[in-house]
């Protein structure tokens, strides 16, 4: 057989080569269907027609699927680096980017080749002998910023401070000379957390914290009295003026003062001679995380045995993260032309990356000399960038690099999985988490109403009054008060936290609760009703959410510092609801136009008034109260904050659906039909949701057994129906005995900051998954979880 000349082979396939345009997405850092990279043993192959990247194991699959034979091969090999390489001083609160902290990443030498499939014919690059089209295409690929980089920068950067609008024309008055040390608040005895007003030189204490610690608010009160806008925190001023903590009261934020040296000199301050004695605001926030909780949850200081292999793969921290197991081969057969935007493909890629063990390898010492395995539990890990880009594409918050609530992400993830399986719900893996909740409302008339809904998680309040260590708590609070009065701090070893049994949290969920101002269709008047709740089905996997974030007086958010005693085995059989019982009489349906507005709940005036007093819109407050069944101000506030951007938030409250049929937009019906739903179901859903497509989709998912033969005039979902219907029909169900197998713990003061760590029971032992650190857990923090995952024990 005559040997084909490589250059002639390339020329015969030039029509398959494209020169990328500026708008093209170019993948060159990670395989689209695996976590191979240019640093992998086989390097990375970039399809020079689609600009998608593939690892050595999957480039043949792409060739067979597309017929594209020409690829740019990129291989990175670690350089030898001297051990005494000087480290750069960071100028940004960032990791792994220019100006950020040096994370000791090794340097790599990159080589390029042109590869022609199926025989892997290789041509060197760069080479003047290559066709000009190929040279231009390769240059454009190498010079372009990778799509992976555009979609998600793998760095954590704090919000950049802005130059204050008040610095350039700041007026300075008086003749105060500020000493280099020995500062004290001018209005109290505080000697820490002191702020120098840059207008008049007054030294005053900072803000008081929610728990009584901190300052006495004298600095901000001075601003309110005088209007003097800028202050700098004493103890943060050093020769590095950029690190000083400057605060602008009218802008309510930390700012940059480019004239700080000049403003300090006015008060006789020589910043070059000052030493750092106080933490900046950002440092204090970070320090709040470096405490007992941080060390306990991450098992810092413990000799953690590293674990590697299938199912023990760590994830590179991108800011958020999950896994499911599907068939890789089936995913390839059904993959779209661009697998980077397909949820099922990216789920498959993530599952294969996590479960195969291929990427569960020890990290190497980054000394540039030898590939010496590290003896701790850290791995190279896998970066789920493409998965995050796909799963977060439709969510304005999760698509950012900001920290998010793990619970909200979990629910969003399951929602996206459910939507992607809408046509074949029997294949939907999210059903394993879904269960029915039934609320029984007992009116003072003796009649009842039953409301049903579907949920993925059981969210539990934490009844602090049920703490089992009340005597120790009382003694601790007494000691703490004495120490504070003496100006002393309480050490972390002395802190006593409430211990609340999980059984008390579950009992609190099912306990009777009074509903004031409940409109009774039997009495034709408002009354107080009693609500109880139970589960209509028990899922395969039960997820418990501990409500650790609450609102204190003055609407200050607070994280409950509490332990939850969680046993390894729980039994919730007693929580199964019984439904309508013999002898019970349902509350009658009220006629349209009645006082209650067609059995619609009436907003509690007290709840509305409290929300309105905080500056919220009257109509919005009424909707919040109605949609939370007047459960309370906190519940209404949470609903309001999460629905402020709803497109129908300003629409009048509807008390009926007359004429709804005529207002249904045919284009909305067509959109739902394109999702795979029947036209009759689509019309019912749009009618029930006021024409909103997204809410109509949610209605269909919440009513999976609605049929075209259903009452066409039904305008309420099963949630507001007085007649029990099988909303949980077809869902997994079984006994109520569960075994704990997973814990997600949160470190930090709020869900918008901090860090999440997972502990999973695998092969009979607890394993810690802390980003790319995976190891045998010595002391799993079972009492510090935010989310608990249980699996049903089949008898």
Residue, then its C-alpha position, 0 to 999 in steps of 0.5 A: x500500500x502506497x504511503x500517504x504524504x502527511x502534508x498532502x493528507x492535510x491539504x486534502x482535508x483543508x476544507x475541514x479546517x476553520x479559522x475561528x472568528x472572535x465570537x467562536x467559543x474555543x475550548x483548549x483547557x479541558x476535554x468536553x466529555x472528560x476531565x483530561x487536560x493538556x497536562x494529561x498523559x495523552x494531552x488535549x486534541x482541539x477539533x479545528x472545525x468545531x473548536x471543541x476539545x477532547x482527551x486521548x480516550x474520546x477524540x476517536x469518538x468525536x471523529x466517528x461522530x463528526x468526521x472531522x479529522x484535523x486536530x491541534x494537539x496541545x501537550x504541557x510538560x512540567x518545567x524544572x524550577x529552582x527551589x529558591x525561586x523568589x515569591x511575589x508579593x500579592x497585591x490582590x485578595x486573590x489566588x492563582x491570578x496576576x497580582x494574587x497570592x502565589x499558590x506555588x503552581x509549577x510552570x509548564x512547557x507547552x508543545x503543539x502538533x497537527x494530528x490527522x485522524x484516524x491514523x494519528x498522522x503528526x505534523x510539527x507546529x510551528x512550521x512554515x511548510x504548513x498551509x497558511x490556513x492551518x497556521x492562521x487557524x492555530x495562531x488564532x486558537x492559541x491566542x484566544x482566551x479559552x471558553x473555559x476561562x471566559x465562563x468561569x475564572x478559577x480564582x476567588x477575588x474579593x470585591x474591589x474597593x472603589x475610590x471614594x467620591x469624598x476623598x479629593x475635596x475632603x475638608x480637614x479642620x482643627x489642629x488635633x495631633x494624633x499620637x502614634x499609639x495609646x488611642x482611646x475612644x473620645x466618648x467611652x473607654x474602648x481601646x480597640x476597634x477605633x476609627x479616626x475621622x479624617x475631617x476633624x481627627x476625632x477618635x471614636x469606637x466602631x459599631x456594636x455587634x449583634x451580640x453586644x461585642x464590638x464598639x458603642x457606635x460612637x464613630x457612626x453617631x459622630x458622622x450622623x451629627x456632623x456629616x464628616x464622611x471618611x474614617x480610617x481604622x487605627x491599627x491598620x495604617x502602615x507603610x503599605x497605605x493601600x492595606x489601610x481600612x478606610x470607610x465611607x459612611x455616606x457610601x456605606x462601604x470600604x473605599x480607597x483614599x488615594x490622598x490618605x498620606x496627605x490626610x494623615x499628615x494633616x494630623x501629624x501621622x507618619x504612616x511609615x513608622x506605624x505597625x499593624x495592630x488591628x485587623x481590617x474588616x475583611x481580615x476580621x471576617x476571614x478570622x471569624x471563620x478560622x475558629x473552632x467550627x472551621x477546625x472541627x468541620x474540616x478536621x484540621x490537625x487530624x492525621x487524616x488517612x488519604x483515600x484514592x480510587x473510584x468514588x473518592x475523587x475530590x473537586x477543585x473548588x470553583x465556588x459551588x458543586x454534585x454527582x449522579x451515575x449514568x452510562x457513559x456509552x449511552x451518553x455518547x450515543x445521545x450527545x448533541x453536537x456541542x456537549x458543553x451545553x448539554x446537562x445530561x452530557x455534563x452530568x455524565x462527565x462529572x459522574x465518570x470523573x468522580x466515580x471512575x477513579x481515573x482522576x483520584x490520584x495523589x497530588x504531586x510535590x510542586x518542586x519542579x524536580x520530581x513527581x513525589x506523591x504528597x502524603x496528605x489527603x490532597x488530590x489533583x481533583x477535577x474542576x467541574x467548570x462545564x457542569x457549573x456553566x450548564x447548571x447555572x446558565x438559567x440562574x442569575x446568582x449561581x452563574x456568578x462566582x459569589x458564594x451561594x446557599x448549598x440548599x438553594x443550589x441543591x433544589x435548583x440542581x434537582x429542578x434542572x434534572x427534573x426538567x431535562x427528564x420531563x418527557x420521560x419522568x420515569x427516568x428522572x432520578x430526582x424522584x428519589x428525593x421527592x415526597x408529599x407533605x400534607x397539612x391538616x387545618x382544623x377550624x374552630x367550627x370543627x371542620x377541616x381542610x387538607x392542603x398537599x404539596x410536593x417537596x424535595x427537602x424537609x426543612x426543620x426549625x431548631x427549637x432552642x428551648x428543647x436544648x438538653x444542656x440548659x444548666x451548662x448554658x446558664x452557667x456559661x452565659x453568666x460567666x460570659x457576662x462577667x468577662x465582658x463586664x471586665x473587658x475580657x474575651x471568652x476563649x473558644x474552649x470555654x464556649x458552650x453551645x445549645x445541644x438540641x436533639x434531632x427528634x425535637x426538630x422533627x417533633x416541632x415540624x409535626x406539632x400543632x400550630x395556631x393560624x390567626x385570622x384564618x378565614x373559615x368558609x364554614x363560619x363566614x368569618x375569620x377565626x384561629x385554626x390549628x395546623x398540623x403537618x405530616x408526610x404522605x410518602x417517604x422518599x428513597x433518600x430523605x434530605x433534612x435542612x436545619x434552619x440555622x439562619x434566622x432573623x433577630x430583632x431589628x431584622x438582623x440576620x444571625x446564624x444559630x450557634x447550635x449543635x444538633x444531636x443526630x443519630x445514625x438511624x432515625x424512624x419517622x414512621x409516626x410522621x405519616x399523615x392519615x388523610x381525611x378520617x371517618x367522621x371528619x367534615x371538610x370545610x365548604x368551598x366558598x363561592x366566587x366573590x365571597x368575603x374570602x375571595x373564593x377560598x383564597x387566604x386573606x393576608x394577615x394585616x399585622x404581618x403586612x403592617x410590619x413588612x410595610x413599616x420596613x419599607x416594602x410595597x403594600x401589594x408585595x407584602x400582601x402577596x408574601x403573607x398569602x403565599x406563606x399562609x400567614x405563617x409569620x413575619x419571618x416566613x413572609x420576609x423570606x418569601x418576599x426577598x426571594x420573589x422580588x424579581x418575579x415578573x408578576x410581583x406587581x400584578x393585582x391579587x387574583x381572587x378568581x379565574x373568570x376569563x382566564x381562558x381567553x387571556x391564554x397566549x397561544x405562543x405560550x401554549x406552543x412553547x410548552x408543547x415544544x417541551x413535550x407536554x400535551x396541549x390540554x395539559x399546557x392550557x390547564x397549567x397556563x390557566x392555573x399560573x396566570x399565563x406565566x410559562x415558568x410557573x406553568x412548567x412548575x405546575x405541571x411538575x407539581x401535578x404529574x397526574x393531571x390529565x386532559x379529562x380533568x376539570x377544565x375550569x380547575x384553576x387551583x393546584x392541589x396545594x389550595x384544594x380542600x379535596x385530597x388528591x394523590x399528588x404523590x402518586x407514583x413517587x417512591x414510598x416505603x418504611x420510615x426507617x432511615x440511615x444517615x449517610x451524608x452531611x454537608x456542613x457550613x462554615x461562616x456567618x451567612x450562606x453568602x460567605x464561608x465554606x462547605x465541607x461534605x462527609x459521606x459514609x462509604x464502604x462502612x467508614x466516614x470520608x471527608x470531601x473538602x474540595x480536593x482533599x479526600x480522606x478517612x474521617x476521624x471525627x465526622x461533625x455529625x452535630x454541626x450539619x446544615x444538610x443531612x442525607x438519609x437513605x431508607x432502610x428496606x426491611 
